[in-house]
Amino acid sequence: MFVQRSAAVAAVMAATFPTTLFAQEAAPPEKPQYVVISFDGAHDNTLWQRSRALAAETGAHFTYFLSCVYLLSAETKAAYQAPHHSAGRSNVGFAETRHDVIARLDQIWSARSEGHEIGSHGCGHYDGKDWSKADWLSELDSFSKIVRDAYTINGIDGEPAEWKDFAETEIKGFRAPYLSTSKGLDAALSQAGFQYSASGVSDGPVDPDHKPKVPLYSLPMVPEGPRSRRIIAMDYNLYVRHSGAKEKAEESAAFSERAYQAFKTAFDAELSGKKRPLQLGFHFVLMNGGAYWHALERFAREACVRPDTKCVSYRELQALTSAPKSAGG
């Protein structure tokens, strides 16, 4: 009787309640593979458009580390003064024209509206390895003011209503020019309210370093070429290795294939291994006939559309990987 009654009760309960209520807690979803694609300088407006089109196609979000001198033309360049330099000087020039600035401001705002992150690459692209905390604070302040006041400085109408708030509160990521830092940078970034620096280099993909005041993200050294020699996962470093930083457009296809294989090898190793974020860096320059942009586009079209992969900005990665665990987790 007891067996029959128990079986009957069980049948009623199974029909009334989902079986998952009686099962063990479901296993958490598998950890995704994160990929972070970033661009330094962010000046060429055609490459702004090209990168945004790639993002729209693949569902990726990028981080654009902007150099603020590209929001100043020859007529307004005196608004910038780098540490230990006279006003109106820059290591990478300025915007070509006022109309060039107008187009770039539109690209920045469009990218921001599409979910991309705008970060800081400083202004004049000077090597700050010997800069003090005060020097870095001066550079960071110049960036903030020039971006905030770009429309006014250049006499441009149509400033978005939220532009100043965006410039003052949303730009919280930094990458040092040349990935060159000094002791004072971390303290300056912390004082200026930055939430991370992407200025490190690591021996392979790694999680962010939380020992500094501001978390440090690092571009990894990855195997590349026929001998799998390790190299920083950035287009300029590939350009130097492949052609001594001199254009060899006739070998563009071969260089692109090598770059793609380097990206894919590093990605595959993490996907089947520890799944640490893979960080890749690029510039708005078509080196060796566009070899590295072609490799990037090929890689993104394959990796970023995978259901087990998320191509995110640094800001998104930081939010996704630093979220507090649920109770009992």
N, C-alpha and C positions, 0 to 999 in steps of 0.2 A: 504493500500500500504506500509506504514511504517513498519507494523508488518511483512508483507511478505518479504520486502527487508532485514530487520534485520535478519530474520530467514535464509535467503539465505546466507548473509554474514557470519553468525555464522557457517553455515554448511561448507562453504569453508574454514574458518579459522580452524575449528576442524579437517578437513581433511588434512590441510597443516602443522599445528603445533602440537606438543605433548600436550596433555591436561595438563601435569604437569606444563607447562609454565604458565598456568592460575590458577593453584591451589595455595594454601597457601604453604609457605616454608615447605618442608618435615620435620617431626619430627626427631630429632637426634637419632641415633641408641641407643638402650638400653645399659646402662652402664654394662660392663662385670664384672663378679666376678673374682678378681685376687687372685691367690694363690702363695705364695712364699715358696719354699722348699729349705732349705740350710743345709750344712754339715760343722761341725766344725772339724778342725784338718786335715782331708783329707789325711790319711797316707796309709791305707791298700789298696794295688793295686788291690786286687780282688774285693773290694767294690767300687773302682773307676770304674772298668769295669761293675760291676753290676748296679750301678747307671746310668751310661751312657746308658746301654741297656734299662733300664726303661724309660729314657728320649726319646730314639729313638722310643720306642713302643708307647708312649703317646703324643709325641710332646711337652713335657715340656722342659723348660730351668731351670737349677739349679744354685745356687751360692755355690761355694766351698771356705770356709774360711780356707786357708792353714796355717799351722804352719811351719815356715821355717826350724825348726830343722830336719824335715823329708827330707830335701835336704842335710843333712850332715851325714856322717857315723862316726864310731868310730875314723877313721883316720883323719877326717877333722873337728871334732866337736869343736876344739879350735877356729874356725873362728867365733864362737858366744860367746858373753859375755853379760849376762843379767844385768840390773841395780842391783847393790848391791850384785852381785854374781861373783865368779871367772869364768874365761873363761872355756868353755867346759862343762858347767853344764846346765841341763834342767830339768824341772819338769815332762816331759813326755818322756824323753829319746831322741834317735836320730834314724836315719834310720838303719836298720839291717846291711846292707852291701852296698858297692858301686853299685852292680848290682841292689839292691833295689832302690837306687837313680835313676839309669838309667831308670828303669821301671816307676818310679813315674814321672819323667820329661816327658816321653812319654805320660803318662796318662793326665798330665796337658795340654800339647800342643794339644792333641787330643780333650780334652773337650773344650778347648778354640776355636778350629777350628769348633766345632759343635755348637757354639753359647752360650755355658755356660760361666758364669762369674767366674773368680778367684778373691777372696778377701783375705784380710789379717786377720789372727788370731794371729798376733804377731809371736813370735818365741818359747820361752821356756815354755809357758803356766803358767806363774807366776801370782799370784793375785796382780793386780796393784792398789788396793784400797788406798794405801798410797803413790803411786808414784806421783812425781812432774811432771810438764810439761817437764822438762829436761829429766826425766827418760823415759817418754813416747816417746819423740823424739828420744832418744837413741835406744829404742826397735824398733820403726818404721824404723829408719835408718838401723838397723841390718837386719830387714826383707828385705828391699829394696836391700841392697847390696848382701845378700846371695842368694836371688832369681835371681837377675841380673847376678851374677857371678857363679851360681851353676855349670855350665859345667866346667869352669876354675878351681874352687876350688877343684872339684873332679877328674880333669884330664879326662874328658869325651869328646869324639869327637862327631861331628854331631850336634852342636848347630844350631838351626834354624836361618836363617838370621834375622828374626824379633824378636828374643827372647828378646834381651836387651831393645828394644823399648817397647815391651809388658810389661816387668817387670817395666819399669820406667814410663809408661804413661797410662796403662790400669787398673792397680790394684788400685782402688779408693774407695773400700768399706772395712769396718773394723768391726770386732766383738771382743769385749774384752773377754779374757778367764774368765770363771765363770760368765760372764756378770757383772763383777766387775769393776767399774770405779772410777775415782777420779776427783777432780775439774780441774786438769791440762790436762785431756785427750782431752776435746773438743778443747781447744786452740792448743794442739799439732797436732791434726788431721787437723785442719784448716791450720796451718802453713805448714804441710807436704803435703797439696794439696788433702786431701781426700774429697770425695763428700758426704759421709754419714757414719753414724755409725749404726749398727744393734745390739746395746748392751743394749737396754731397755727392760723393762717388763711392761706390761699394764694390766689393769683390763678388759680383753676382747679385741677383735680386734679394732685397732684405726688407723687413718691416721697418717703419720709421723709428728713428732713435729719439727716445723721450728724455734722454739725460740733459740735453741743453734746455734753456728756459723756453725756447720755441722749438717744437718738434722738427726734426731734420729728416727730409726725404732724400734719397740718393739715386742717381742714375747708375745702373749696374754696369759692370764690365761683363761682356758676353763673348762667347767664342765666335770667331769670324774668319772666313777665308779657308783655303785648302789645308792650312796647318792649325786651324782652330785657335789662333792666337787671340787673346782676350783684348777687348777694346771697349771704351765707353759707348754706350748705346745712344749715340747722338750723330746726326748727319755730318757735322763738321769734322768730327774725329775720323769718320769713314773717308771723307774727302781727303784728308791729310794722308791717311794710310794708302788709299788707292792711287792717288795721283800727285802727292806732294803739295796739295792745295792749289794745283794748277789745272785748268780746264782740259779734259780729254773727252770731249763729247762723243768722239768716235767709239769710245769704249763704254758708253753709258749703259747699254744693255747688260754687259758683263758685271759692271759695278752694281747695278740694280739687283741682279740676281744674287750676288754675294750679300748685299744688305738684307734682302728679303729672307734669305736662308738664315742669316744671323738672328733676325727678329723671330722667325718661326722656330728655330732651334731652342732659343731661350724660352719662348712661350710654351712649347711642347714639354720642356723639362719641368716647368712649374706646374702645368696643367696635370701632369701625371705624378707630381711630387708634392712639395710643401705648399704650393699655391700662394706663394708670396706675390705681392703686386709687381707686375712688370712695367717699368717706367721707360719710355722712349722719348728722346728729345730731338727737335727739329728747329730749323730757322726758315724765315720767309725768303729763302734764296734757293734758286734752282741750280745746285752744284752738279758738275759733270753732266750737263744736259738734262737735269731733272731726275737723275738716277735714284736719289734717295726719296724723293716725293713719290715716284712711281712705285718704289718698294713699299713705302708707307701705305699707299692706296691699295695695293694688292693685299698687304697684310691685314689692313683694317676691314676690307671687304670679306675676308675669310674669318678673321677672329672675332670681330665685334658683333657679328650676327649670330654667333653660337649661343644656344640657350644656357650653356654653362659658363659664359663669359660676360663680363660687364666692362665696357670701355667708358671710364668715368674721368671727371676732372679731379684734381687734387682735393679741392674742397669737398666734393662728394665722397671721395675715398676716405678722407678724414672723418666725415660724419658717419659713414657706413661702418668703419672699423673701430670707432671709439664709442659706439652706442653702448649704454649700460646693459648688462645682462639682466634678463628677467629674473624674478624671484625664484630661488631654487635652482637657477641655471648655473 
